[in-house]
Amino acid sequence: MGQTPTALPVPLQITYQNAELIPEIDKLIRAEVAKLNRYYARIMSCRVRVEQDAGRHSGNRWNVRLDIT
């Protein structure tokens, strides 16, 4: 079904805004991007931005943006 996974030509970039790096989340992001690459090996680059919403809403609200080329 999928193609043989290879390393991305451009290294994965993960950026955190208004949040500290959480090792478990970082590991999960890397695993999910590897899974994407396994099913579609023509991905050239992937940038992930993780942002914690600093608004007045209760609880922790997160925004995650993926830019895939």
MARBA-3410 file (N, C-alpha, C, O; in Angstrom, 1 decimal):
69
0.8,-1.2,0.0,0.0,0.0,0.0,0.9,1.2,0.0,0.7,2.1,-0.9 ~ 1.8,1.4,0.9,2.6,2.6,1.0,3.9,2.3,0.3,4.2,1.2,-0.1 ~ 4.7,3.4,0.3,6.0,3.3,-0.3,7.0,3.2,0.8,6.7,3.4,1.9 ~ 8.2,2.8,0.4,9.3,2.6,1.4,9.7,4.0,1.9,10.0,4.9,1.2 ~ 9.6,4.2,3.3,9.9,5.5,3.9,11.4,5.8,3.7,12.2,5.0,3.9
11.6,7.1,3.5,13.0,7.6,3.5,13.0,8.9,4.3,11.9,9.4,4.7 ~ 14.1,9.4,4.6,14.2,10.6,5.4,13.7,11.7,4.5,13.9,11.7,3.3 ~ 13.2,12.7,5.2,12.7,13.9,4.4,13.9,14.7,3.9,14.9,14.8,4.6 ~ 13.9,15.2,2.6,15.0,15.9,2.1,15.3,17.1,3.0,16.5,17.5,3.1 ~ 14.3,17.8,3.5,14.5,18.9,4.4,14.1,18.4,5.8,13.0,17.9,6.0
15.0,18.6,6.8,14.7,18.0,8.1,13.4,18.6,8.7,13.0,19.8,8.4 ~ 12.7,17.8,9.4,11.5,18.2,10.1,11.7,19.4,11.0,12.7,19.4,11.8 ~ 10.9,20.4,11.0,11.0,21.6,11.8,9.8,21.6,12.7,8.6,21.6,12.3 ~ 10.0,21.7,14.0,8.9,21.8,15.0,9.2,23.0,15.8,10.2,23.2,16.4 ~ 8.2,24.0,15.8,8.3,25.2,16.5,7.2,25.3,17.6,6.1,25.0,17.3
7.6,25.7,18.8,6.6,25.9,19.9,6.5,27.4,20.1,7.5,28.1,20.3 ~ 5.2,27.9,20.2,5.0,29.3,20.5,4.1,29.4,21.7,3.1,28.7,21.8 ~ 4.4,30.2,22.7,3.7,30.4,23.9,3.6,29.0,24.6,2.6,28.8,25.4 ~ 4.5,28.2,24.4,4.5,26.8,25.1,5.9,26.3,25.2,6.8,26.7,24.4 ~ 6.2,25.5,26.2,7.5,24.9,26.4,7.5,23.5,25.6,6.4,22.9,25.4
8.6,23.1,25.2,8.8,21.8,24.6,8.4,20.7,25.5,8.9,20.7,26.7 ~ 7.4,19.9,25.1,7.0,18.7,25.9,7.5,17.5,25.2,7.0,17.2,24.1 ~ 8.4,16.7,25.8,9.0,15.6,25.1,8.0,14.6,24.5,8.2,14.0,23.5 ~ 6.9,14.3,25.3,6.0,13.3,24.8,5.3,13.8,23.5,5.0,13.1,22.6 ~ 5.0,15.1,23.5,4.3,15.7,22.3,5.3,15.7,21.1,4.9,15.4,20.0
6.5,16.1,21.4,7.5,16.1,20.4,7.7,14.7,19.7,7.8,14.5,18.5 ~ 7.7,13.7,20.6,7.9,12.3,20.1,6.6,11.9,19.3,6.8,11.2,18.3 ~ 5.5,12.3,19.7,4.2,12.0,19.0,4.2,12.6,17.6,3.8,12.0,16.6 ~ 4.6,13.9,17.6,4.7,14.6,16.3,5.6,13.9,15.3,5.3,13.7,14.2 ~ 6.8,13.6,15.8,7.8,12.9,15.0,7.3,11.5,14.4,7.5,11.2,13.3
6.6,10.8,15.3,6.0,9.5,14.9,4.9,9.7,13.8,4.9,8.9,12.8 ~ 4.1,10.7,14.0,3.0,10.9,13.0,3.5,11.4,11.7,3.0,11.0,10.6 ~ 4.6,12.2,11.7,5.2,12.7,10.4,5.9,11.5,9.7,5.8,11.4,8.5 ~ 6.5,10.6,10.5,7.1,9.4,9.9,6.0,8.6,9.3,6.3,8.0,8.2 ~ 4.9,8.5,9.9,3.8,7.7,9.4,3.3,8.3,8.0,3.0,7.6,7.1
3.1,9.7,8.0,2.8,10.3,6.8,3.8,10.0,5.7,3.4,9.7,4.5 ~ 5.0,10.1,6.0,6.1,9.8,5.0,6.1,8.4,4.5,6.4,8.1,3.4 ~ 5.6,7.5,5.4,5.5,6.1,5.0,4.5,5.9,3.9,4.7,5.1,3.0 ~ 3.4,6.6,4.0,2.3,6.4,3.1,2.4,7.3,1.8,1.8,7.0,0.8 ~ 3.2,8.4,1.9,3.4,9.2,0.8,4.9,9.7,0.8,5.2,10.8,1.4
5.8,8.9,0.2,7.2,9.2,0.4,7.7,10.4,-0.4,8.9,10.7,-0.4 ~ 6.8,11.1,-1.2,7.3,12.2,-2.0,7.2,13.5,-1.2,7.4,14.6,-1.7 ~ 6.9,13.5,0.1,6.9,14.7,0.9,8.3,15.2,1.0,9.3,14.5,1.3 ~ 8.5,16.5,0.7,9.8,17.1,0.6,10.2,17.7,2.0,11.3,17.6,2.4 ~ 9.2,18.4,2.6,9.5,19.0,3.9,8.2,19.1,4.7,7.1,19.0,4.2
8.4,19.2,6.0,7.3,19.3,6.9,7.6,20.2,8.1,8.6,20.0,8.7 ~ 6.8,21.3,8.2,7.0,22.2,9.4,5.8,22.1,10.2,4.7,22.2,9.7 ~ 6.0,22.0,11.5,4.9,21.9,12.5,5.0,23.0,13.5,6.1,23.3,14.0 ~ 3.9,23.8,13.7,3.9,24.8,14.7,2.9,24.5,15.7,1.7,24.3,15.4 ~ 3.3,24.4,17.0,2.5,24.1,18.1,2.4,25.4,19.0,3.4,25.9,19.4
1.1,25.8,19.2,0.9,27.1,19.9,-0.1,26.8,21.0,-1.2,26.3,20.7 ~ 0.2,27.3,22.2,-0.8,27.2,23.2,-1.5,28.6,23.2,-0.9,29.6,23.3 ~ -2.9,28.5,23.2,-3.7,29.7,23.1,-3.6,30.4,24.5,-3.9,29.8,25.5 ~ -3.2,31.7,24.5,-3.1,32.4,25.7,-4.4,33.3,26.0,-4.3,34.2,26.7 ~ -5.5,32.9,25.4,-6.7,33.7,25.5,-7.3,33.5,26.9,-6.7,32.9,27.8
-8.5,34.0,27.0,-9.2,34.0,28.3,-10.1,32.8,28.5,-10.8,32.6,29.5 ~ -10.0,31.8,27.6,-10.8,30.6,27.7,-10.2,29.7,28.8,-9.0,29.7,29.1 ~ -11.1,29.0,29.4,-10.7,28.0,30.4,-10.0,26.8,29.8,-10.4,26.4,28.7 ~ -9.2,26.2,30.5,-8.5,25.0,30.1,-7.4,25.3,29.1,-7.1,26.4,28.8 ~ -6.7,24.3,28.7,-5.5,24.4,27.8,-6.1,24.2,26.4,-6.7,23.2,26.0
-5.8,25.2,25.5,-6.2,25.2,24.1,-5.0,25.2,23.3,-4.1,26.1,23.5 ~ -4.9,24.3,22.4,-3.7,24.2,21.5,-4.1,24.4,20.1,-5.2,24.0,19.6 ~ -3.2,25.0,19.3,-3.4,25.1,17.8,-2.1,24.4,17.3,-1.0,24.7,17.7 ~ -2.4,23.6,16.3,-1.3,22.9,15.6,-1.4,23.1,14.1,-2.5,22.9,13.5 ~ -0.3,23.6,13.5,-0.4,23.9,12.1,0.7,23.0,11.4,1.8,23.0,11.8
0.3,22.4,10.3,1.3,21.6,9.5,1.4,22.3,8.2,0.4,22.6,7.5 ~ 2.7,22.5,7.7,3.0,23.0,6.4,3.8,21.9,5.7,4.9,21.7,6.1 ~ 3.1,21.3,4.8,3.8,20.1,4.1,4.0,20.5,2.6,3.1,21.0,1.9 ~ 5.2,20.2,2.2,5.5,20.4,0.7,5.8,19.1,0.1,6.1,19.0,-1.1
END
